[in-house]
Amino acid sequence: MKIWQNPIWRAATAVLLLSAAACGTESSEAEDADVHLADDAGDVAEDADGSADADDASGVSVPNYYSHIRPMMAARCNECHVEDAIAPMALDSYEGIKEMGRLALGAMETGVMPPWPPAEECGPPLKNRRHISEEEIAVFREWVEAGYPEGEPSDAPPPERDENAPVFDRGEPDLTLDWGFEYTPEPPLAEAVDDYRCFVIDPELNEDQFLNAVRTRPGNTRVVHHALVYSVSEDQAARLEQLEAEDERPGYTCFGGPRTSDPWLLSGWVPGTMPLEFEEGHGVRIEAGSKIVVQMHYNTVNDTEGSDRSLFDLYFVDQETTSRVTELVIIPLAELGLQIEAGDPDAVAVEEGPEIPLPLTLHGVAPHMHLLGKSIKVTAQTGAGEVCLMDIPEWDFNWQGFYLFEEPQVLVPPVLPRLECRYDNSPANQPDGRAPQEVRWGEGTYDEMCLNYFIVERPPGL
Ligand code: HEC
């Protein structure tokens, strides 16, 4: 747990200040393809509004399934709502969405679907934002109220993009991480549906590499709920092997992190996330000799029997052809002393980082709490005033993200980062029907965290 303590942040700051290395750092997530989808879907909505082919007698356009709803579902929902994906029902057929019509409308109106926790008002624009516009919801509402007109398959607009075209076209990865066997998730508690497993993989790196892109390829999308990739230093490897040896099942059980003292987050994936891709020449350092730990969150609601063997394609910065690598570092800020009283419906934990006297180029953030978390907000006091960096007003453990900004943000010194976490520890909000208890920092399911990772560039020349 030492890793999360403020001294680490200070040490990282010291590295920023003192390091003589000429590299910068960064980590990222993949979100570009979502942006394209979102743009496409915006067009779809406009088409829907503008098209006259479904006009009724009064001249008012009545949306129908093939012309309007089907393309909307494809753009906004079906990355998750198809057969064999993580969502419980498929919405890619007329029958499928008709059956769910009112519920789907409600989910869109309340903002529950598509899932996208960050508040729009806070922070710079994010890559891969999932959203559905008010106009699109209005079209959907009209369709529901008109009694789900089906229209003709021949009315369907041509797909907005070639569905066979790869969204991520990077060719062969430099390295594919594979833990090497089919794993059958098994929740440790009889009533539970979640299994958190860590697998240790040796990337066999002889020299430091800079991770530029990660493509997560879930083996079984019915059970993989999220996957985090960490690097762990060589001297922690023995401890990890011991954890694997002590666990009766393959890998080892883990919830809040890989259970070592120095894990470095490299990437995170939840369903619907595009491959993580940093800008050209940018990368997160993976040291020679380090091990990789992948933390898998399995959810067995859809499939209690299925097994999984997920793969992770890594792409490194080509150090031979890149004149200057921009190194990204992923620095945690955490409130380790958090203490949440039993029964408290609105406990607050706040942590402020040390003041950083340098401009910081911030590429993104990744906030993290566990199951009692209600909301989390990341801000910074800077030389140019306070900036809001991320606000998740309704924290949902299942939809945590590794959020990259569309444009890196330069924070004017002095920079004082701040993190505010709220928790509901009332009887009504207890996992697995437990009685409320005092909760402190820890990696266990019933422990809590108040943590944010800052994805920053190491300043050039330092
Ligand atoms: C990124 C994945 C993802 C996307 C995109 C997505 N969903 Fe979902 N949806 C889920 C999952 C997973 C569930 C199951 C509940 C949960 O885990 O939140 C769900 C549940 C639902 C439910 C049931 C909610 C309830 O109250 O029981 C509806 C209805 C729904 N989605 C509709 C939609 C619609 C309509 C869209 C598009 C506008 C959409 N979803 C987009 C993943 C997604």
Boltz pocket constraint, residues with backbone or C-beta under 6 A from the ligand:
constraints:
  - pocket:
      binder: B
      contacts: [[A, 72], [A, 73], [A, 76], [A, 77], [A, 78], [A, 79], [A, 80], [A, 81], [A, 86], [A, 87], [A, 88], [A, 100], [A, 103], [A, 104], [A, 105], [A, 107], [A, 108], [A, 113], [A, 114], [A, 115], [A, 130], [A, 132], [A, 271], [A, 272], [A, 398]]
      max_distance: 6.0
